[in-house]
Amino acid sequence: MPAAKAAKKNHDDQSVSSKVSARVGHDDAVFEWRQGQFEEMGFSKEKSAFLADTRIDLEKARKMKKDGCSLELIEDILLGTTPHGEDHDWYKTDTDQQG
């Protein structure tokens, strides 16, 4: 992987990590199982570990993958971020956006 692409991927991973506050404390067995499930879907080991420790609905992710969504799109939708790691703001009210 070219250095610029690797640096962008690392930056994107860090952006997503900093945006998600739905972290949970799965016990080790559940965490390892979830991580394995995300890896089987095609996510990297690091991304799978991150996703396994969130409240991301694994069944929704599987259905989206089956329906043809890319891994990036699945992640963006389920984490509520844009492809650039920014929070979606379509759900905010006018008052929220003014502040």
Backbone as numpy.savetxt, mean C-alpha at the origin, in Angstrom:
# Nx Ny Nz CAx CAy CAz Cx Cy Cz
18.18 -2.87 -12.08 17.32 -1.70 -12.08 18.22 -0.47 -12.08
17.99 0.48 -13.01 18.80 1.69 -13.04 18.71 2.44 -11.71
19.79 3.15 -11.38 19.88 3.84 -10.08 18.75 4.84 -9.88
18.40 5.59 -10.92 17.34 6.60 -10.79 16.00 5.93 -10.49
15.72 4.82 -11.17 14.46 4.12 -10.95 14.43 3.51 -9.54
15.55 2.97 -9.09 15.63 2.40 -7.73 15.44 3.48 -6.69
16.03 4.65 -6.91 15.88 5.76 -5.96 14.42 6.22 -5.90
13.75 6.30 -7.07 12.35 6.71 -7.09 11.49 5.69 -6.36
11.73 4.39 -6.61 10.97 3.34 -5.94 11.15 3.44 -4.43
12.38 3.65 -3.97 12.65 3.77 -2.54 11.92 4.98 -1.98
11.94 6.11 -2.70 11.24 7.31 -2.25 9.75 7.06 -2.17
9.18 6.38 -3.21 7.75 6.07 -3.22 7.38 5.18 -2.05
8.21 4.17 -1.77 7.95 3.28 -0.64 7.95 4.06 0.67
8.90 4.97 0.83 8.97 5.77 2.05 7.77 6.70 2.16
7.33 7.27 1.04 6.17 8.17 1.05 4.93 7.43 1.51
4.72 6.25 0.96 3.55 5.46 1.35 3.64 5.09 2.81
4.81 4.68 3.26 4.99 4.29 4.66 4.64 5.44 5.59
5.02 6.64 5.22 4.77 7.78 6.10 3.30 8.21 6.07
2.55 7.84 5.05 1.17 8.26 4.91 0.18 7.37 5.65
0.54 6.12 5.88 -0.41 5.17 6.44 -0.31 5.16 7.96
-1.45 5.40 8.60 -1.48 5.39 10.06 -2.28 4.22 10.59
-2.73 3.33 9.70 -3.57 2.20 10.11 -2.73 1.00 10.50
-1.59 1.23 11.10 -0.72 0.13 11.50 -1.37 -0.66 12.63
-1.19 -1.94 12.58 -1.75 -2.82 13.59 -0.67 -3.74 14.11
-0.91 -4.36 15.23 0.07 -5.25 15.82 -0.33 -6.70 15.68
-0.38 -7.21 14.45 -0.71 -8.62 14.26 0.31 -9.47 15.02
-0.16 -10.61 15.55 0.82 -11.51 16.16 1.70 -12.08 15.05
2.81 -12.68 15.41 3.81 -13.11 14.43 3.25 -14.08 13.39
2.43 -15.03 13.83 1.90 -16.02 12.88 0.99 -15.38 11.86
0.12 -14.48 12.30 -0.80 -13.79 11.39 -0.01 -12.88 10.45
0.93 -12.13 11.01 1.77 -11.25 10.19 2.49 -12.04 9.10
3.13 -13.14 9.47 3.88 -13.95 8.50 2.96 -14.53 7.43
1.77 -14.96 7.82 0.83 -15.49 6.85 0.40 -14.39 5.87
0.03 -13.23 6.42 -0.39 -12.11 5.55 0.74 -11.69 4.63
1.95 -11.62 5.16 3.09 -11.25 4.33 3.25 -12.23 3.17
3.15 -13.52 3.47 3.25 -14.54 2.42 2.16 -14.40 1.37
0.96 -14.05 1.81 -0.15 -13.87 0.87 0.10 -12.70 -0.08
0.62 -11.60 0.46 0.94 -10.45 -0.39 2.09 -10.78 -1.34
3.07 -11.54 -0.87 4.18 -11.95 -1.74 3.67 -12.82 -2.88
2.75 -13.75 -2.58 2.18 -14.60 -3.63 1.44 -13.78 -4.68
0.90 -12.64 -4.28 0.22 -11.77 -5.24 1.23 -11.06 -6.16
2.50 -11.00 -5.72 3.52 -10.38 -6.55 4.21 -9.19 -5.92
3.80 -8.78 -4.73 4.46 -7.66 -4.05 5.85 -8.09 -3.58
6.77 -7.15 -3.50 8.11 -7.45 -3.01 8.04 -7.87 -1.54
9.10 -8.47 -1.06 9.14 -8.91 0.35 8.96 -7.72 1.28
9.63 -6.60 0.98 9.54 -5.41 1.83 8.13 -4.82 1.80
7.56 -4.70 0.59 6.22 -4.14 0.46 5.20 -5.07 1.12
5.40 -6.37 0.96 4.49 -7.34 1.58 4.52 -7.24 3.10
5.71 -7.05 3.66 5.83 -6.90 5.11 5.09 -5.65 5.57
5.24 -4.56 4.81 4.55 -3.33 5.15 3.03 -3.52 5.10
2.54 -4.08 3.99 1.10 -4.27 3.81 0.53 -5.25 4.83
1.31 -6.25 5.19 0.85 -7.26 6.16 0.58 -6.65 7.52
1.25 -5.56 7.82 1.11 -4.93 9.13 0.15 -3.74 9.10
-0.74 -3.72 8.12 -1.78 -2.69 8.05 -3.14 -3.37 8.11
-4.18 -2.57 8.08 -5.54 -3.11 8.06 -6.05 -3.33 6.64
-5.15 -3.33 5.67 -5.52 -3.57 4.27 -6.30 -4.88 4.19
-7.42 -4.85 3.47 -8.26 -6.03 3.29 -7.63 -6.92 2.22
-7.09 -8.04 2.64 -6.42 -8.96 1.75 -7.35 -9.50 0.67
-8.60 -9.78 1.03 -9.55 -10.29 0.04 -9.86 -9.25 -1.04
-9.96 -7.97 -0.65 -10.17 -6.92 -1.65 -8.97 -6.86 -2.59
-7.78 -6.95 -2.02 -6.57 -6.90 -2.85 -6.55 -8.08 -3.83
-6.90 -9.26 -3.36 -6.94 -10.44 -4.24 -7.95 -10.26 -5.37
-9.13 -9.74 -5.03 -10.17 -9.54 -6.05 -9.71 -8.51 -7.08
-9.09 -7.43 -6.62 -8.62 -6.41 -7.55 -7.56 -6.99 -8.48
-6.67 -7.81 -7.94 -5.62 -8.45 -8.75 -6.28 -9.37 -9.78
-7.24 -10.16 -9.35 -7.95 -11.07 -10.25 -8.67 -10.30 -11.35
-9.19 -9.11 -11.01 -9.90 -8.29 -11.98 -8.97 -7.52 -12.91
-7.66 -7.67 -12.72 -6.71 -7.07 -13.65 -6.01 -5.82 -13.18
-6.20 -5.40 -11.95 -5.51 -4.21 -11.45 -4.02 -4.50 -11.27
-3.21 -3.52 -11.54 -1.77 -3.64 -11.29 -1.52 -3.59 -9.79
-0.39 -4.08 -9.36 -0.04 -4.04 -7.94 0.02 -2.60 -7.44
0.53 -1.71 -8.28 0.64 -0.31 -7.89 -0.74 0.31 -7.67
-1.67 -0.01 -8.57 -3.02 0.53 -8.44 -3.72 -0.04 -7.20
-3.55 -1.33 -6.95 -4.13 -1.95 -5.76 -3.63 -1.24 -4.52
-2.33 -1.04 -4.46 -1.73 -0.36 -3.30 -2.27 1.06 -3.15
-2.30 1.80 -4.24 -2.77 3.18 -4.19 -4.22 3.25 -3.71
-5.07 2.39 -4.22 -6.48 2.41 -3.84 -6.66 2.02 -2.39
-6.05 0.92 -1.99 -6.28 0.42 -0.63 -5.58 1.25 0.44
-4.50 1.93 0.08 -3.83 2.80 1.05 -4.37 4.22 1.00
-5.16 4.53 -0.03 -5.73 5.87 -0.15 -4.72 6.91 -0.55
-3.77 6.51 -1.41 -2.77 7.46 -1.89 -2.82 7.54 -3.40
-2.23 8.58 -3.94 -2.10 8.73 -5.38 -0.83 8.01 -5.80
-0.60 7.84 -7.11 0.64 7.22 -7.55 1.90 7.96 -7.08
1.73 9.19 -6.63 2.87 9.98 -6.18 2.99 9.97 -4.66
2.20 9.13 -3.99 2.28 9.02 -2.54 1.53 10.10 -1.79
0.72 10.89 -2.50 -0.03 11.97 -1.85 -1.39 11.43 -1.41
-1.93 11.99 -0.35 -3.26 11.58 0.09 -4.30 12.00 -0.94
-5.32 11.15 -1.13 -6.46 11.55 -1.94 -7.20 12.66 -1.20
-7.72 13.62 -1.92 -8.49 14.67 -1.25 -9.91 14.77 -1.80
-10.32 13.82 -2.63 -11.65 13.88 -3.21 -12.74 13.73 -2.17
-12.42 13.17 -1.03 -13.42 12.94 0.00 -13.53 14.10 0.99
-12.64 15.07 0.88 -12.64 16.17 1.82 -13.74 17.18 1.47
-14.25 17.84 2.48 -15.25 18.88 2.25 -14.56 20.17 1.84
-15.33 21.15 1.38 -14.77 22.44 1.02 -14.06 23.08 2.21
-14.62 22.94 3.39 -14.01 23.51 4.59 -12.66 22.88 4.86
-12.56 21.55 4.71 -11.29 20.86 4.92 -10.23 21.35 3.96
-10.60 21.58 2.72 -9.63 21.98 1.69 -9.19 23.43 1.86
-10.01 24.27 2.49 -9.64 25.67 2.68 -8.59 25.82 3.78
-8.61 24.93 4.76 -7.73 25.05 5.93 -6.38 24.64 5.63
